[in-house]
Amino acid sequence: MQFQVPIQIKPLDIPVTYKDNIMLTGSCFTEHIGNYLQEVKFHVLQNPNGILFEPLGVCNSLVSYIEQKRYTEADLFYLNEAWHSWQHHSRFSAVTKEAALRQINQSQEAANAFLKKADWLIITLGSSFVYKLVDGTPLATQGNGYNVVNCHKAPAQTFNKHLSTIEEIVTAFDSTIHRLFHFNPSLKIMFTISPVRHIRDGVQENNRSKARLIEAVHHLVNKFSRLYYFPAYELVIDVLRDYRFYDIDMAHPNYAATQFVLEKFTESCMHQDTARLSADIRKLVIAKNHKPFNPASVQHKQFLQSQLEKTMLLATQYPYLDFTDELAYFAKG
């Protein structure tokens, strides 16, 4: 008896390998993928503006990397005893303008340099809803209708909420993708839709929002070469399809669901040799994070020595990967 709807994921024409530079941008689910790739030693840069949920914010951020935009005091506003940018997540906020601008512009420079040499750009979209500043409110420093990527707990009357149309999403990405391919002719782009349910918007509104993202992304994938789609959303919503795969908030996929998606990502998006190597590296990472009951025991020292030998072998075989932390940790034995 079959208890899951089967899903066929077409392997990538050009699979991901350890030689690739991978930039990731988008919603919080982006960071599940990015953290996993980073953990197993891929060369990644993720979310240079912080978490971004909607397409227009993602497009604006990518264009800013291409143009190597430098932010100034005019791009900041003061709220709740901190300085913020409407184009950045709150992780870039700071108690002084100088500190906020320093970390924002350092991230811009790093994003520009990385995107120029990136082999892959993975974009995870979470919502079609955008928030626009309302003219006349105290915090509308950028003018009426200015799109913001993070509300920074500003009063609700500061914004108008707008559900982007499919045409608006496609138009924004159409222009951005052309610019990306001109900036980096070897770049490949993978789209995913976040399986996180934005139920604060309402169940029906969340479904409308996701539907527009899916339709827009498939339009783009069908139009451009070097664009691909990975069905993270469908894997959780249609294959797992059970609230036991969600956290207590009933909105975020839990650990089991996330691992299931990452397993499918590895199977369908990575070269076979790369997938095997990533599995070996993950074992080392788990071993490094192991908390021994008795660190002074002979058994634990033998364990460390065994892991050190495995790490040294991989470091010799793959000199372009950085095993510095693992070598230092296992050498303690």
C-alpha positions as CSV (number, residue, x, y, z in Angstrom):
1,M,0.0,0.0,0.0
2,Q,1.3,3.4,-0.9
3,F,1.0,6.2,1.6
4,Q,2.8,9.0,-0.3
5,V,2.2,10.7,-3.6
6,P,5.4,9.9,-5.7
7,I,7.2,12.9,-7.1
8,Q,9.6,12.8,-10.0
9,I,12.4,15.3,-9.6
10,K,14.4,15.7,-12.8
11,P,18.2,15.7,-12.1
12,L,20.0,18.9,-13.0
13,D,21.6,19.0,-16.5
14,I,24.7,20.3,-14.8
15,P,24.8,19.0,-11.2
16,V,26.2,20.9,-8.3
17,T,29.8,20.0,-7.3
18,Y,32.3,21.1,-4.6
19,K,34.1,23.2,-7.1
20,D,31.1,25.5,-7.4
21,N,30.5,28.9,-5.7
22,I,26.9,29.0,-4.5
23,M,25.0,32.2,-3.5
24,L,21.7,31.8,-1.8
25,T,19.1,34.5,-1.2
26,G,15.5,34.6,0.0
27,S,13.3,33.4,2.8
28,C,14.2,31.7,6.0
29,F,14.0,28.3,4.3
30,T,17.0,29.5,2.2
31,E,19.0,29.3,5.3
32,H,18.1,25.7,5.9
33,I,19.7,24.9,2.5
34,G,22.5,27.3,3.0
35,N,23.4,26.1,6.5
36,Y,23.5,22.5,5.3
37,L,25.7,23.3,2.3
38,Q,28.0,25.4,4.5
39,E,28.2,22.6,7.2
40,V,29.4,20.1,4.6
41,K,32.0,22.4,3.2
42,F,30.5,23.9,0.1
43,H,31.7,27.5,-0.7
44,V,28.6,29.5,-0.1
45,L,27.4,33.1,0.6
46,Q,23.9,33.4,1.9
47,N,21.4,36.2,2.3
48,P,23.7,39.3,2.0
49,N,20.7,41.4,2.9
50,G,19.4,39.0,5.5
51,I,16.2,37.1,5.1
52,L,14.0,38.3,2.2
53,F,10.5,36.9,1.6
54,E,9.1,38.5,-1.5
55,P,10.2,38.7,-5.1
56,L,10.6,42.5,-5.5
57,G,12.9,42.7,-2.5
58,V,15.0,39.8,-3.8
59,C,15.3,41.5,-7.2
60,N,16.2,44.9,-5.7
61,S,18.9,43.3,-3.6
62,L,20.4,41.4,-6.5
63,V,20.5,44.6,-8.6
64,S,22.2,46.4,-5.7
65,Y,25.0,43.7,-5.7
66,I,25.5,44.1,-9.5
67,E,25.7,47.9,-9.1
68,Q,27.8,47.6,-6.0
69,K,25.5,50.1,-4.3
70,R,26.9,51.9,-1.3
71,Y,24.4,52.8,1.3
72,T,24.5,56.1,3.1
73,E,22.8,57.8,6.1
74,A,19.9,58.7,3.8
75,D,19.1,55.0,3.5
76,L,18.6,54.6,7.2
77,F,15.9,55.4,9.7
78,Y,15.8,55.4,13.5
79,L,13.2,53.4,15.5
80,N,13.2,51.7,18.9
81,E,16.7,53.0,19.8
82,A,18.3,51.5,16.7
83,W,19.2,52.4,13.1
84,H,17.6,50.3,10.4
85,S,17.5,49.9,6.6
86,W,14.2,49.2,4.8
87,Q,16.2,47.0,2.4
88,H,17.8,44.8,5.1
89,H,16.8,42.3,7.8
90,S,17.1,43.4,11.4
91,R,20.4,41.5,11.7
92,F,22.0,44.6,10.0
93,S,20.4,47.0,12.5
94,A,22.7,48.7,15.0
95,V,22.6,51.3,17.8
96,T,24.7,53.7,15.7
97,K,24.4,54.8,12.0
98,E,28.1,54.1,11.5
99,A,27.9,50.5,12.7
100,A,24.8,49.8,10.6
101,L,26.3,51.3,7.5
102,R,29.6,49.5,8.0
103,Q,28.1,46.0,8.1
104,I,25.7,46.8,5.3
105,N,28.4,48.0,3.0
106,Q,30.8,45.3,3.9
107,S,28.1,42.8,2.9
108,Q,27.4,44.6,-0.3
109,E,31.1,44.4,-1.3
110,A,31.3,40.7,-0.4
111,A,28.0,40.0,-2.4
112,N,29.3,41.9,-5.5
113,A,32.6,40.0,-5.5
114,F,30.9,36.6,-4.9
115,L,28.1,37.0,-7.4
116,K,30.7,37.9,-10.1
117,K,32.3,34.4,-9.7
118,A,29.2,32.4,-8.6
119,D,28.3,29.2,-10.4
120,W,24.9,29.0,-8.8
121,L,22.4,31.4,-7.4
122,I,19.6,29.7,-5.4
123,I,16.6,31.9,-4.8
124,T,13.9,30.8,-2.3
125,L,10.7,32.8,-2.4
126,G,8.3,32.9,0.5
127,S,5.5,35.3,-0.2
128,S,3.9,37.4,-2.9
129,F,2.9,40.1,-0.4
130,V,4.9,43.3,-0.3
131,Y,4.8,46.2,2.1
132,K,5.0,49.8,0.8
133,L,5.6,53.0,2.7
134,V,2.6,55.3,3.1
135,D,3.5,58.9,2.4
136,G,3.0,61.3,5.3
137,T,3.9,58.8,8.1
138,P,6.9,59.7,10.2
139,L,9.0,56.7,9.0
140,A,8.3,57.1,5.3
141,T,11.7,58.6,4.7
142,Q,12.0,57.0,1.2
143,G,8.7,58.3,-0.2
144,N,5.3,56.9,-0.9
145,G,5.1,53.4,-2.4
146,Y,8.7,52.5,-1.5
147,N,9.0,48.7,-1.1
148,V,10.4,47.5,2.2
149,V,11.7,44.0,2.9
150,N,11.4,44.2,6.6
151,C,9.0,46.2,8.7
152,H,11.3,46.4,11.8
153,K,8.2,46.4,14.1
154,A,7.2,49.8,12.8
155,P,3.5,50.8,13.3
156,A,1.1,49.1,10.9
157,Q,-0.1,52.4,9.5
158,T,3.3,53.0,8.1
159,F,2.6,50.5,5.3
160,N,0.2,49.5,2.6
161,K,0.1,45.7,2.0
162,H,0.0,44.6,-1.6
163,L,-0.4,41.1,-3.1
164,S,1.9,41.2,-6.2
165,T,0.5,40.0,-9.4
166,I,2.1,37.3,-11.5
167,E,2.9,39.9,-14.1
168,E,4.6,42.1,-11.5
169,I,6.8,39.2,-10.3
170,V,7.7,38.0,-13.8
171,T,8.5,41.6,-15.0
172,A,10.8,42.2,-12.0
173,F,12.7,38.9,-12.4
174,D,12.8,39.2,-16.2
175,S,14.8,42.4,-16.0
176,T,16.9,41.1,-13.1
177,I,17.8,37.8,-14.8
178,H,19.0,39.6,-17.9
179,R,21.2,41.8,-15.8
180,L,22.5,38.8,-13.8
181,F,23.5,36.9,-17.0
182,H,25.2,40.0,-18.3
183,F,27.1,40.5,-15.1
184,N,28.0,36.8,-14.8
185,P,27.6,34.9,-18.1
186,S,28.3,31.5,-16.5
187,L,25.7,31.9,-13.7
188,K,23.0,29.2,-13.3
189,I,19.9,30.0,-11.2
190,M,17.8,27.6,-9.2
191,F,14.4,28.7,-7.8
192,T,12.6,27.1,-4.9
193,I,9.4,28.1,-3.1
194,S,9.5,28.0,0.7
195,P,7.2,25.4,2.3
196,V,6.8,27.7,5.3
197,R,3.1,28.6,5.5
198,H,2.5,32.3,6.1
199,I,-0.7,31.7,8.0
200,R,-0.6,35.2,9.6
201,D,-1.7,36.4,6.2
202,G,-4.6,33.9,6.4
203,V,-4.8,30.4,5.0
204,Q,-6.6,31.5,1.8
205,E,-4.3,34.4,1.3
206,N,-1.2,32.2,1.9
207,N,-2.4,29.8,-0.8
208,R,-3.0,32.7,-3.3
209,S,0.4,34.1,-2.5
210,K,2.2,30.7,-3.0
211,A,0.2,30.1,-6.2
212,R,1.4,33.3,-7.8
213,L,5.0,32.5,-6.9
214,I,4.8,29.0,-8.4
215,E,3.2,30.3,-11.6
216,A,5.7,33.1,-12.0
217,V,8.7,30.9,-11.3
218,H,7.6,28.3,-13.8
219,H,7.0,30.9,-16.4
220,L,10.6,32.1,-15.9
221,V,12.1,28.6,-15.9
222,N,10.3,27.9,-19.2
223,K,11.5,31.1,-20.7
224,F,15.2,31.2,-19.8
225,S,17.9,28.6,-20.2
226,R,20.1,28.0,-17.1
227,L,17.1,28.4,-14.9
228,Y,15.9,25.4,-12.8
229,Y,13.2,24.6,-10.2
230,F,13.6,22.5,-7.1
231,P,10.3,21.5,-5.6
232,A,10.9,22.1,-1.9
233,Y,7.3,23.4,-1.5
234,E,5.7,20.3,-3.1
235,L,7.9,17.9,-1.1
236,V,6.5,19.2,2.1
237,I,2.9,20.2,1.1
238,D,2.1,17.3,-1.3
239,V,4.5,14.4,-0.4
240,L,4.8,14.6,3.4
241,R,1.4,16.3,3.7
242,D,0.9,15.9,7.4
243,Y,1.0,18.3,10.4
244,R,3.4,16.0,12.2
245,F,6.0,17.4,9.8
246,Y,5.4,20.9,11.1
247,D,6.7,22.7,14.2
248,I,4.3,23.7,17.0
249,D,3.4,26.9,15.2
250,M,1.9,24.7,12.4
251,A,3.7,27.0,9.9
252,H,7.4,26.0,9.8
253,P,8.5,22.5,8.6
254,N,10.2,20.6,11.5
255,Y,13.6,18.9,11.5
256,A,12.3,15.7,9.9
257,A,10.7,17.6,7.1
258,T,13.7,19.8,6.5
259,Q,16.0,16.8,6.4
260,F,13.7,15.0,3.9
261,V,13.9,18.0,1.6
262,L,17.7,18.2,1.9
263,E,18.0,14.5,1.1
264,K,16.0,15.1,-2.1
265,F,18.1,18.1,-2.9
266,T,21.3,16.1,-2.5
267,E,19.9,13.3,-4.7
268,S,18.6,15.4,-7.5
269,C,20.9,18.4,-7.6
270,M,24.3,17.1,-6.7
271,H,26.8,15.0,-8.7
272,Q,26.9,11.5,-7.4
273,D,30.6,11.8,-6.2
274,T,29.7,15.1,-4.6
275,A,26.8,13.5,-2.7
276,R,29.0,10.7,-1.5
277,L,31.6,13.2,-0.3
278,S,29.1,15.4,1.4
279,A,27.8,12.3,3.3
280,D,31.4,11.5,4.5
281,I,31.9,15.1,5.6
282,R,28.6,15.2,7.4
283,K,29.8,12.2,9.5
284,L,32.9,14.1,10.5
285,V,30.8,17.1,11.4
286,I,28.5,14.9,13.6
287,A,31.6,13.4,15.2
288,K,33.1,16.8,15.9
289,N,29.8,17.9,17.6
290,H,29.7,14.7,19.7
291,K,29.7,15.4,23.4
292,P,31.8,12.7,25.2
293,F,30.7,11.3,28.5
294,N,34.4,11.1,29.6
295,P,36.8,13.2,27.5
296,A,39.8,11.7,29.3
297,S,38.9,8.1,28.5
298,V,41.0,5.9,26.3
299,Q,38.0,5.1,24.2
300,H,37.4,8.8,23.5
301,K,41.0,9.3,22.6
302,Q,40.9,6.4,20.2
303,F,37.7,7.9,18.7
304,L,39.5,11.2,18.1
305,Q,42.5,9.5,16.6
306,S,40.2,7.6,14.2
307,Q,38.4,10.7,13.2
308,L,41.6,12.6,12.7
309,E,42.9,10.0,10.3
310,K,39.7,10.2,8.3
311,T,39.9,13.9,8.2
312,M,43.5,14.0,7.1
313,L,42.7,11.6,4.3
314,L,39.9,13.8,3.0
315,A,42.0,16.9,3.4
316,T,44.7,15.3,1.3
317,Q,42.3,14.1,-1.4
318,Y,40.4,17.4,-1.5
319,P,42.9,20.2,-0.8
320,Y,40.4,22.8,-2.0
321,L,38.1,22.1,1.0
322,D,38.8,23.6,4.5
323,F,39.1,21.1,7.3
324,T,41.0,23.4,9.7
325,D,38.4,23.2,12.5
326,E,38.0,19.4,12.3
327,L,41.7,18.8,12.2
328,A,42.3,21.1,15.2
329,Y,39.5,19.5,17.2
330,F,40.4,15.8,16.5
331,A,44.1,16.5,17.1
332,K,43.3,17.2,20.7
333,G,43.3,13.5,21.3
